Amino acid sequence: MPDGSWVHTLRDDQSIVQLLPVTALRFHPARPSSKGDLLLAAYAGGQVKFWHISTQSCTRSLTEDRQTLAATFSPSGRHFLTAGSSDNIFVYDTETMTCVNICQPSPSLSVMDGHRSRVFGLTFHPLSDEGFLSGGWDDTVQFWDIRQKHSLRRISGPHVCGDALAIDPGTQQILIGSWRKEENLQFSLCADLGFSNWTENPYCAR
């Protein structure tokens, strides 16, 4: 950081051959410093890779049958999520990289309890290992619990086209960025949106 010098290049044979964009990056939030930084990277070809930065090596990887456009860790790092060109959000166990749940909409199109188009934004509540938000092209931000199949509630309106969701841990404010000419940055309060019913985390009643 002091001089902005180029330190590492993280790539392997697969990423060199495919030459597809990296669509999401997240550091593991709770990895012991003695083991070195671990980076989660998602690619437009559906690859999801864990990189050990100091050795510039890919330690684990998987490939999804879609474009993977978003990824994030839970606050503890025990789980990570991916989303992309389908309406499914995959919940993975970080240690084993196995899918433990698929968050998705109901089959009926009359029920809006999940996404109906590409998903570009994912973020966990910073005080919860279960509750997270997602946003995408269907003009909704969905509230989820990783243990449930369908979303619990939603905000209608924001057209999320990138990594544009965040929750302030102190104020409980949700920041949403959307693609439109006016009011393209919006704030909402978790408490005003029934956040205390969204997850069982005791911090949410503040």
C-alpha positions in Angstrom: 0.0 0.0 0.0 2.7 2.7 0.8 3.9 2.9 -2.8 1.3 1.0 -4.8 3.8 -1.6 -6.0 2.7 -4.8 -7.8 3.3 -7.6 -5.4 1.6 -10.8 -6.6 -0.3 -12.1 -9.7 -2.9 -14.8 -8.9 -3.5 -17.1 -11.8 -3.3 -20.7 -12.8 -3.5 -22.7 -16.0 -7.3 -22.6 -16.1 -7.6 -18.8 -15.7 -4.8 -18.2 -18.2 -6.5 -20.4 -20.9 -10.0 -19.1 -20.3 -9.1 -15.4 -20.0 -12.5 -14.5 -18.4 -13.2 -11.6 -16.1 -12.9 -11.9 -12.3 -16.4 -10.9 -11.1 -16.0 -10.9 -7.3 -13.2 -10.8 -4.6 -13.5 -11.3 -0.9 -10.9 -11.9 1.8 -11.6 -14.6 4.3 -12.8 -12.6 7.4 -11.6 -14.8 10.2 -8.5 -16.7 8.9 -5.6 -16.8 11.4 -2.8 -14.5 10.4 -0.3 -17.4 10.9 -1.9 -19.2 7.9 -1.7 -16.2 5.6 -4.5 -14.3 3.7 -7.0 -16.4 1.9 -8.9 -14.8 -1.0 -12.2 -16.0 -2.6 -12.4 -15.2 -6.3 -15.4 -15.7 -8.7 -15.1 -15.8 -12.5 -17.5 -15.2 -15.3 -16.9 -18.8 -16.5 -18.4 -20.1 -13.3 -15.2 -20.9 -11.5 -14.9 -20.2 -7.8 -11.4 -20.3 -6.4 -9.6 -20.0 -3.1 -6.2 -18.3 -3.4 -3.4 -18.4 -0.8 -1.9 -15.0 -1.5 1.6 -15.3 -0.1 2.3 -18.5 -2.1 0.2 -17.4 -5.1 -1.4 -20.8 -5.2 -5.0 -21.9 -5.8 -5.8 -24.1 -2.8 -9.3 -25.2 -3.8 -11.8 -24.6 -6.6 -15.2 -25.5 -8.0 -17.1 -24.7 -11.2 -20.7 -23.7 -11.4 -22.9 -24.3 -14.4 -23.5 -20.5 -15.0 -21.8 -17.2 -14.9 -20.8 -16.5 -11.3 -21.2 -12.8 -10.8 -21.2 -12.3 -7.0 -19.7 -14.0 -3.9 -19.3 -13.2 -0.2 -18.4 -14.7 3.1 -20.4 -14.9 6.3 -18.9 -12.8 9.1 -17.3 -15.8 10.7 -16.1 -17.2 7.4 -17.9 -20.5 8.0 -20.0 -20.1 4.9 -19.8 -18.4 1.6 -22.4 -17.5 -1.0 -22.3 -17.3 -4.8 -24.9 -15.9 -7.2 -25.0 -15.1 -10.9 -26.8 -15.6 -14.2 -29.4 -17.9 -12.7 -32.0 -17.1 -9.9 -30.3 -19.5 -7.5 -28.0 -18.4 -4.6 -25.7 -21.2 -3.5 -24.7 -21.5 0.2 -21.4 -23.4 0.6 -19.6 -24.7 3.6 -16.2 -23.0 3.5 -14.2 -25.9 4.9 -15.5 -28.5 2.5 -16.7 -26.3 -0.4 -19.9 -28.4 -0.5 -23.3 -26.8 -1.2 -25.4 -26.9 1.9 -28.5 -25.0 0.6 -29.9 -23.4 -2.5 -31.8 -20.2 -1.9 -34.3 -19.8 -4.7 -37.8 -18.5 -5.6 -41.0 -20.6 -5.4 -42.1 -22.3 -8.6 -45.2 -20.1 -8.8 -44.6 -16.8 -10.6 -47.2 -15.1 -8.4 -45.0 -15.4 -5.3 -42.0 -13.1 -5.1 -40.0 -14.9 -2.5 -36.7 -14.9 -4.5 -35.1 -13.5 -7.6 -36.4 -13.9 -11.1 -33.3 -12.8 -13.0 -29.5 -12.3 -12.6 -28.1 -11.6 -9.2 -25.2 -9.2 -8.9 -25.1 -8.1 -5.2 -24.7 -10.2 -2.0 -23.9 -9.1 1.5 -24.3 -10.6 5.0 -25.5 -8.6 7.9 -22.3 -7.9 9.8 -23.7 -9.2 13.1 -25.3 -12.3 11.7 -24.0 -15.5 10.2 -27.4 -16.4 8.8 -29.1 -13.3 7.5 -28.0 -11.8 4.1 -29.3 -9.5 1.3 -29.2 -10.0 -2.4 -30.0 -7.7 -5.3 -30.3 -8.1 -9.1 -31.9 -7.3 -12.4 -35.5 -8.1 -11.2 -35.7 -4.7 -9.4 -35.8 -6.3 -5.9 -33.5 -6.6 -2.9 -34.3 -9.9 -1.1 -33.9 -10.7 2.6 -32.7 -14.3 3.3 -31.8 -16.8 6.0 -29.2 -19.3 4.8 -31.2 -22.1 6.5 -34.3 -21.3 4.5 -35.1 -22.1 0.8 -37.0 -18.9 0.0 -36.6 -15.3 0.9 -38.4 -13.8 3.9 -39.1 -10.3 2.6 -38.0 -7.9 -0.1 -37.6 -4.2 -1.1 -39.0 -3.4 -4.6 -37.4 -0.9 -6.9 -33.6 -1.0 -6.9 -32.1 -2.4 -10.1 -28.8 -3.8 -8.8 -26.2 -4.3 -11.5 -23.0 -4.8 -9.5 -21.5 -5.2 -6.0 -23.7 -2.4 -4.6 -25.2 -3.7 -1.3 -23.8 -2.9 2.2 -25.1 -2.8 5.8 -23.6 -0.5 8.4 -23.1 -2.5 11.6 -23.5 0.5 13.8 -26.6 2.3 12.4 -28.3 -0.8 10.8 -28.6 1.2 7.6 -28.7 -0.6 4.3 -27.0 1.1 1.3 -28.3 0.1 -2.1 -26.9 1.2 -5.4 -29.1 0.9 -8.5 -29.0 1.6 -12.2 -31.3 4.6 -12.9 -31.0 8.3 -13.6 -32.4 9.6 -10.3 -32.1 8.4 -6.7 -29.6 5.7 -7.6 -28.2 5.5 -4.1 -30.8 4.7 -1.4 -30.6 4.1 2.4 -33.1 2.0 4.4 -33.1 1.0 8.0 -33.1 -2.6 9.0 -35.4 -1.9 11.9 -37.9 -0.1 9.7 -38.0 -3.1 7.5 -38.7 -5.7 10.2 -35.1 -6.8 10.5 -35.7 -8.2 14.0 -38.0 -10.8 12.4 -35.5 -11.5 9.6 -33.0 -13.4 11.7 -32.8 -14.8 15.2 -29.6 -12.9 15.9 -30.0 -11.0 19.2 -28.2 -7.9 18.0 -31.0 -7.2 15.5 -33.4 -5.9 18.1 -31.3 -2.7 18.7 
